[in-house]
Amino acid sequence: MISSLSDVYAAYDAGRSHTQRFIKTGAGQVADGKWQDWAFQAGQPGYDARIGRVAALTPVVAQGNDAIYLPPIAAGQQRMLHRLTLRPQASQASQASINFVLYDLVAYYPLIDGDSADPQDMDNALTLPRYADGAGLRLVMVNHVAPAVANGIMTLDYTDSTGVDHSITLGVPLNGINVVCSPVRNAAVADTGPLTISLDAGVTGVRRVNRVTYLTPPGGLHCLYLVMPLAQFAHYHDALLQADTSGVKSAVEVDFAVKNAGRMPIVKDGAHLAFFYRPNGGGRTATFFGDATFIWS
């Protein structure tokens, strides 16, 4: 367990650390105020369409470089994210800032039919590979593979981390292909929405999704992610430097041990680490590159 700065120093002194680079290239597809999963961009880790058996819980366990690479550690040890550096290069001179959420993709339900008004039961034959009871897990909905054509309305039946079943009615905003469309209201309206689906009051985690029914089908194909959010932060550009988009002018650098008084994100074995990002202020981000430093004890 690493719980103090002295523990951090001891991990480095003992060689229990690893720094891993990552890079994503190619213009993102997001307009201002909309979230996108960086999985839909080329680079390292590579492009990942998040597909599989229709509406089936698809457990995700990272292998090699299919997500941000994690160093193997001995049984009984705990891995934490100590430092993160992220250098986004803007594609537009007016882009003001970018928000980021680092998350562990635990599982997803792919290829949900946005053209059907029939109830679509989710196949939960497989189980969660991490966070087995769903504690802390959140739902994110993404329009992927085929674009939606209209704002929609849906009911979503799920089981929370305590085993209680819930049914909620939500809107499905038309945000564009490969873009987060997490429902935020119970009406078919254009709405950017939050990153995660707004759940019932008091719910602190999701164990599984049981059924989805589109009351007003939006079209396209959707994917429901079960994620563990690990960190959230923002990157702000200097207005004088922003006009030059040919190279990186600033970076976000986070030391979680200092920022959070020693409380660093815990990264479980098999964690599939990726980013959601949201540009703000006139422009899309073309490239991300950076590195993550892990320590363990």
Salt bridges, closest charged atoms under 4 A:
ASP37 OD2 - ARG50 NH2 3.05
ASP48 OD2 - ARG50 NH1 2.81
ASP104 OD1 - ARG130 NH2 2.77
ASP121 OD1 - ARG211 NE 2.58
ASP123 OD2 - ARG53 NH2 2.62
ASP157 OD2 - ARG211 NH1 3.18
ASP160 OD2 - HIS166 NE2 2.83
ASP191 OD2 - ARG185 NE 2.57
ASP200 OD1 - HIS166 ND1 3.44
ASP244 OD2 - LYS249 NZ 3.39
ASP255 OD1 - HIS82 NE2 3.15
ASP269 OD1 - ARG79 NH2 2.85
ASP291 OD2 - ARG87 NH1 3.88
